[in-house]
Amino acid sequence: MMIDPVCGMKVDKNARYRSSYNGKEYYFCSEHCKIEFDKNPIKYTR
């Protein structure tokens, strides 16, 4: 299980929504969380 960096929910590695940032893969519970992350990834990767 992974943790959605935006909302903190547990997310399976097979999650539909993902983004890569700085060579690392991030997983999201929803399209909304992915969009928020993509707008400002630095905010969620500190």
Order of alpha helices (4+ residues) and beta strands (2+ residues): beta-beta-beta-beta-alpha-alpha
